[in-house]
């Protein structure tokens, strides 16, 4: 589900981006393995950076709101909140595993020359990690918190929280002790993780939902009610904030960059991505 070369004719309000780097994430793996259904054929890929035809270095925001695609605003957009029915690149429309991508002009964001192509392509997961800051308050900085999950996404969320002054542990399901934490951010919404997080929260604690699993996940509702747990779900922070954090070095991602594959080595790249979530695997469209 990718194309190496294609000729694109942008519609009204759209531009063409020559893709330089595109990262593989869980959503791409869900699509590739069939656990997330898409219309066929579909060009995957939503974590990407490249150059516009007039030479600007840009990162692509992949969650396209009502305004970006010229659609009547949903109730969330009307209220100034993240769109509740965005069109996602690589899922709802063709994405960035190609030499060129056609996207709404409002979905591209300038990136400085100081940011590598790999870091620029990671603006999307950084923006996703920044979303957790909208779920926590300044008083939570002195409370005991945790990120539950292992791998690159958990690491990135942990870095954002640390940079923002939130002390926390990074745990997995087996580390979750009963009534140990005031707040927990989940970085992988499996049945086991959500149940473990609920047990590990103190009465009156907060569970922050961050992941986008391809299927519903189980939660021990009775226990959550007994503990009077607050459940908050957050999607993204501002995309431009993510770029600013990367440019300033407030969040470092260079050590999370894994192997870079040419597009024709599609199968090898996905095998590497499935083998470990410690490093981000990328496609390069620069030959």
LINVEN-V329092 format. One record per backbone hydrogen bond with DSSP energy under -0.5 kcal/mol. CO is the residue of the C=O (numbers start at 1). NH is the residue of the N-H. E is the energy in kcal/mol with one decimal. If there is no record, write none. Layout:
# LINVEN-V329092
co=CO nh=NH e=E
co=CO nh=NH e=E
This chain:
# LINVEN-V329092
co=1 nh=44 e=-2.2
co=4 nh=99 e=-0.8
co=6 nh=8 e=-0.6
co=8 nh=10 e=-0.6
co=11 nh=14 e=-2.1
co=13 nh=105 e=-3.2
co=15 nh=103 e=-2.4
co=16 nh=53 e=-0.9
co=17 nh=19 e=-0.9
co=17 nh=101 e=-2.4
co=18 nh=51 e=-2.3
co=20 nh=285 e=-1.7
co=21 nh=49 e=-2.1
co=22 nh=283 e=-2.9
co=23 nh=47 e=-0.6
co=25 nh=29 e=-1.8
co=26 nh=30 e=-2.8
co=27 nh=31 e=-2.3
co=28 nh=32 e=-2.7
co=29 nh=33 e=-2.3
co=30 nh=34 e=-0.7
co=30 nh=35 e=-1.4
co=30 nh=36 e=-1.6
co=31 nh=34 e=-0.7
co=42 nh=44 e=-0.7
co=43 nh=95 e=-2.7
co=44 nh=97 e=-2.7
co=45 nh=96 e=-1.7
co=46 nh=48 e=-0.9
co=47 nh=23 e=-2.8
co=48 nh=60 e=-2.4
co=49 nh=20 e=-2.7
co=49 nh=21 e=-1.8
co=50 nh=58 e=-2.9
co=51 nh=18 e=-3.2
co=52 nh=55 e=-2.4
co=56 nh=52 e=-2.3
co=57 nh=111 e=-2.0
co=58 nh=50 e=-2.5
co=59 nh=61 e=-0.5
co=59 nh=109 e=-2.4
co=60 nh=62 e=-0.7
co=62 nh=64 e=-1.0
co=62 nh=89 e=-1.9
co=63 nh=65 e=-0.7
co=64 nh=87 e=-2.3
co=65 nh=69 e=-1.6
co=66 nh=71 e=-2.9
co=67 nh=70 e=-0.8
co=74 nh=78 e=-2.3
co=75 nh=79 e=-1.3
co=76 nh=81 e=-2.9
co=77 nh=80 e=-1.4
co=86 nh=88 e=-0.6
co=87 nh=64 e=-2.9
co=88 nh=91 e=-1.8
co=88 nh=92 e=-2.6
co=88 nh=93 e=-1.3
co=93 nh=90 e=-2.6
co=96 nh=98 e=-2.1
co=97 nh=3 e=-1.3
co=99 nh=19 e=-1.5
co=101 nh=17 e=-3.0
co=101 nh=103 e=-0.6
co=103 nh=15 e=-3.0
co=104 nh=107 e=-2.2
co=105 nh=108 e=-1.3
co=107 nh=61 e=-3.7
co=109 nh=59 e=-2.5
co=112 nh=115 e=-1.5
co=116 nh=120 e=-2.6
co=117 nh=121 e=-2.3
co=118 nh=122 e=-0.9
co=119 nh=122 e=-0.6
co=120 nh=123 e=-1.6
co=121 nh=124 e=-0.6
co=122 nh=126 e=-2.0
co=123 nh=127 e=-2.6
co=124 nh=128 e=-2.2
co=125 nh=129 e=-2.4
co=126 nh=130 e=-2.4
co=127 nh=131 e=-0.8
co=127 nh=237 e=-2.9
co=128 nh=131 e=-0.7
co=129 nh=132 e=-1.6
co=130 nh=133 e=-1.5
co=131 nh=134 e=-1.3
co=132 nh=135 e=-1.8
co=132 nh=136 e=-0.6
co=137 nh=140 e=-1.3
co=138 nh=141 e=-1.4
co=139 nh=142 e=-1.0
co=140 nh=143 e=-0.6
co=141 nh=167 e=-0.8
co=143 nh=145 e=-0.7
co=144 nh=182 e=-3.3
co=144 nh=183 e=-1.4
co=145 nh=169 e=-1.8
co=146 nh=185 e=-2.7
co=147 nh=149 e=-0.6
co=147 nh=171 e=-2.8
co=148 nh=187 e=-2.9
co=151 nh=155 e=-2.4
co=152 nh=156 e=-2.5
co=153 nh=157 e=-2.5
co=154 nh=158 e=-2.5
co=155 nh=159 e=-2.1
co=156 nh=160 e=-2.1
co=157 nh=161 e=-2.5
co=158 nh=162 e=-2.5
co=159 nh=163 e=-2.5
co=160 nh=164 e=-1.6
co=161 nh=166 e=-2.8
co=162 nh=165 e=-1.4
co=165 nh=167 e=-0.7
co=167 nh=145 e=-0.7
co=169 nh=147 e=-2.5
co=169 nh=171 e=-0.5
co=171 nh=149 e=-3.2
co=172 nh=175 e=-1.2
co=172 nh=176 e=-0.7
co=173 nh=176 e=-0.9
co=175 nh=177 e=-0.9
co=177 nh=180 e=-1.0
co=181 nh=202 e=-3.3
co=182 nh=206 e=-2.0
co=183 nh=146 e=-1.2
co=184 nh=186 e=-0.5
co=184 nh=208 e=-3.2
co=185 nh=148 e=-2.7
co=188 nh=190 e=-2.0
co=190 nh=194 e=-2.3
co=191 nh=195 e=-2.2
co=192 nh=196 e=-2.5
co=193 nh=197 e=-2.6
co=194 nh=198 e=-2.1
co=195 nh=199 e=-2.0
co=196 nh=200 e=-2.2
co=197 nh=201 e=-1.2
co=199 nh=179 e=-2.5
co=200 nh=180 e=-1.8
co=200 nh=181 e=-2.5
co=202 nh=205 e=-2.3
co=205 nh=230 e=-2.7
co=206 nh=184 e=-2.3
co=206 nh=208 e=-0.5
co=207 nh=209 e=-0.6
co=207 nh=232 e=-2.7
co=208 nh=186 e=-2.5
co=209 nh=234 e=-2.2
co=219 nh=221 e=-1.8
co=220 nh=224 e=-2.2
co=221 nh=225 e=-2.5
co=222 nh=226 e=-2.4
co=223 nh=227 e=-2.3
co=224 nh=228 e=-0.6
co=224 nh=229 e=-2.4
co=225 nh=228 e=-0.7
co=227 nh=204 e=-2.8
co=229 nh=231 e=-0.5
co=230 nh=207 e=-2.9
co=230 nh=232 e=-0.5
co=232 nh=209 e=-3.0
co=238 nh=242 e=-1.6
co=239 nh=243 e=-1.8
co=240 nh=244 e=-2.1
co=241 nh=245 e=-2.6
co=242 nh=246 e=-2.1
co=243 nh=247 e=-2.8
co=244 nh=248 e=-2.2
co=245 nh=249 e=-0.8
co=245 nh=250 e=-1.3
co=245 nh=251 e=-1.3
co=246 nh=249 e=-0.5
co=253 nh=256 e=-2.1
co=254 nh=257 e=-1.3
co=256 nh=258 e=-0.5
co=256 nh=280 e=-3.8
co=259 nh=261 e=-0.5
co=259 nh=282 e=-2.2
co=261 nh=284 e=-2.8
co=262 nh=265 e=-1.9
co=263 nh=266 e=-0.6
co=265 nh=269 e=-2.3
co=266 nh=270 e=-2.2
co=267 nh=271 e=-2.1
co=268 nh=272 e=-2.1
co=269 nh=273 e=-2.1
co=270 nh=274 e=-2.3
co=271 nh=275 e=-1.6
co=272 nh=276 e=-1.0
co=277 nh=152 e=-2.8
co=280 nh=258 e=-3.1
co=281 nh=24 e=-2.7
co=282 nh=261 e=-3.2
co=283 nh=22 e=-1.7
co=284 nh=263 e=-0.8
